[in-house]
């Protein structure tokens, strides 16, 4: 079986240049990526779920006040 691939080298080079310019300043890209991670973590925290989506386990601390509810990082007063 034989395949023939033809490429417009000038157009391909232009696309590579555009892609390189997009990644030249990584600060904006990294900031957006970091914000997405932070938002995902906040949503999981509010939902009381771990990174795999499983609910937090019940606290087992021996000095836990009676009637305390919530996950380990929730402010309960």
Phi and psi restraints in degrees (value plus and minus 20) as a CYANA .aco file:
   2 UNK   PHI    -147.7  -107.7
   2 UNK   PSI     118.9   158.9
   3 UNK   PHI    -141.7  -101.7
   3 UNK   PSI     128.2   168.2
   4 UNK   PHI    -141.1  -101.1
   4 UNK   PSI     107.7   147.7
   5 UNK   PHI    -140.1  -100.1
   5 UNK   PSI     107.7   147.7
   6 UNK   PHI    -137.2   -97.2
   6 UNK   PSI     118.5   158.5
   7 UNK   PHI    -150.0  -110.0
   7 UNK   PSI     112.9   152.9
   8 UNK   PHI    -101.1   -61.1
   8 UNK   PSI      80.9   120.9
   9 UNK   PHI     -80.1   -40.1
   9 UNK   PSI     -59.3   -19.3
  10 UNK   PHI     -85.0   -45.0
  10 UNK   PSI     -63.1   -23.1
  11 UNK   PHI     -87.1   -47.1
  11 UNK   PSI     -61.6   -21.6
  12 UNK   PHI     -83.3   -43.3
  12 UNK   PSI     -62.8   -22.8
  13 UNK   PHI     -83.0   -43.0
  13 UNK   PSI     -59.3   -19.3
  14 UNK   PHI     -83.0   -43.0
  14 UNK   PSI     -60.2   -20.2
  15 UNK   PHI     -86.3   -46.3
  15 UNK   PSI     -59.6   -19.6
  16 UNK   PHI     -84.4   -44.4
  16 UNK   PSI     -59.7   -19.7
  17 UNK   PHI     -82.6   -42.6
  17 UNK   PSI     -63.5   -23.5
  18 UNK   PHI     -82.8   -42.8
  18 UNK   PSI     -61.9   -21.9
  19 UNK   PHI     -84.3   -44.3
  19 UNK   PSI     -61.8   -21.8
  20 UNK   PHI     -82.2   -42.2
  20 UNK   PSI     -59.7   -19.7
  21 UNK   PHI     -84.5   -44.5
  21 UNK   PSI     -56.4   -16.4
  22 UNK   PHI     -82.3   -42.3
  22 UNK   PSI     -56.0   -16.0
  23 UNK   PHI    -117.8   -77.8
  23 UNK   PSI     -18.5    21.5
  24 UNK   PHI     -81.2   -41.2
  24 UNK   PSI     -68.4   -28.4
  25 UNK   PHI    -121.4   -81.4
  25 UNK   PSI      73.7   113.7
  26 UNK   PHI     -98.9   -58.9
  26 UNK   PSI     -31.3     8.7
  27 UNK   PHI     -78.8   -38.8
  27 UNK   PSI     -67.1   -27.1
  28 UNK   PHI     -85.5   -45.5
  28 UNK   PSI     -63.9   -23.9
  29 UNK   PHI     -81.2   -41.2
  29 UNK   PSI     -65.3   -25.3
  30 UNK   PHI     -86.6   -46.6
  30 UNK   PSI     -56.6   -16.6
  31 UNK   PHI     -83.1   -43.1
  31 UNK   PSI     -64.8   -24.8
  32 UNK   PHI     -83.1   -43.1
  32 UNK   PSI     -61.9   -21.9
  33 UNK   PHI     -83.6   -43.6
  33 UNK   PSI     -64.2   -24.2
  34 UNK   PHI     -83.0   -43.0
  34 UNK   PSI     -60.5   -20.5
  35 UNK   PHI     -84.2   -44.2
  35 UNK   PSI     -58.8   -18.8
  36 UNK   PHI     -84.3   -44.3
  36 UNK   PSI     -62.4   -22.4
  37 UNK   PHI     -84.2   -44.2
  37 UNK   PSI     -63.5   -23.5
  38 UNK   PHI     -82.3   -42.3
  38 UNK   PSI     -63.2   -23.2
  39 UNK   PHI     -82.9   -42.9
  39 UNK   PSI     -61.3   -21.3
  40 UNK   PHI     -83.2   -43.2
  40 UNK   PSI     -61.7   -21.7
  41 UNK   PHI     -85.6   -45.6
  41 UNK   PSI     -61.0   -21.0
  42 UNK   PHI     -82.9   -42.9
  42 UNK   PSI     -62.6   -22.6
  43 UNK   PHI     -82.7   -42.7
  43 UNK   PSI     -63.3   -23.3
  44 UNK   PHI     -84.5   -44.5
  44 UNK   PSI     -59.7   -19.7
  45 UNK   PHI     -83.9   -43.9
  45 UNK   PSI     -66.3   -26.3
  46 UNK   PHI     -80.6   -40.6
  46 UNK   PSI     -55.1   -15.1
  47 UNK   PHI    -103.0   -63.0
  47 UNK   PSI     -27.4    12.6
  48 UNK   PHI      48.7    88.7
  48 UNK   PSI      20.3    60.3
  49 UNK   PHI    -143.4  -103.4
  49 UNK   PSI     129.7   169.7
  50 UNK   PHI    -102.9   -62.9
  50 UNK   PSI     156.1   196.1
  51 UNK   PHI     -79.0   -39.0
  51 UNK   PSI     -42.8    -2.8
  52 UNK   PHI    -107.6   -67.6
  52 UNK   PSI     -20.6    19.4
  53 UNK   PHI      70.0   110.0
  53 UNK   PSI     -15.3    24.7
  54 UNK   PHI    -104.7   -64.7
  54 UNK   PSI     125.2   165.2
  55 UNK   PHI     -83.3   -43.3
  55 UNK   PSI     129.0   169.0
  56 UNK   PHI     -81.2   -41.2
  56 UNK   PSI     126.9   166.9
  57 UNK   PHI     -95.3   -55.3
  57 UNK   PSI     135.7   175.7
  58 UNK   PHI     -85.4   -45.4
  58 UNK   PSI     122.7   162.7
  59 UNK   PHI     -84.4   -44.4
  59 UNK   PSI     120.7   160.7
  60 UNK   PHI    -141.4  -101.4
  60 UNK   PSI       0.5    40.5
  61 UNK   PHI     -86.2   -46.2
  61 UNK   PSI     111.8   151.8
  62 UNK   PHI     -85.3   -45.3
  62 UNK   PSI     -46.7    -6.7
  63 UNK   PHI    -120.1   -80.1
  63 UNK   PSI       0.2    40.2
  64 UNK   PHI     -85.1   -45.1
  64 UNK   PSI     109.2   149.2
  65 UNK   PHI     -79.9   -39.9
  65 UNK   PSI     124.4   164.4
  66 UNK   PHI     -81.1   -41.1
  66 UNK   PSI     120.3   160.3
  67 UNK   PHI      59.1    99.1
  67 UNK   PSI     -18.5    21.5
  68 UNK   PHI     -88.6   -48.6
  68 UNK   PSI     111.4   151.4
  69 UNK   PHI    -143.4  -103.4
  69 UNK   PSI     150.5   190.5
  70 UNK   PHI      81.4   121.4
  70 UNK   PSI     153.4   193.4
  71 UNK   PHI    -100.6   -60.6
  71 UNK   PSI     156.6   196.6
  72 UNK   PHI     -86.7   -46.7
  72 UNK   PSI     -41.3    -1.3
  73 UNK   PHI    -130.2   -90.2
  73 UNK   PSI     -10.3    29.7
  74 UNK   PHI    -107.0   -67.0
  74 UNK   PSI     116.6   156.6
  75 UNK   PHI     -99.6   -59.6
  75 UNK   PSI     101.2   141.2
  76 UNK   PHI    -140.4  -100.4
  76 UNK   PSI      -6.7    33.3
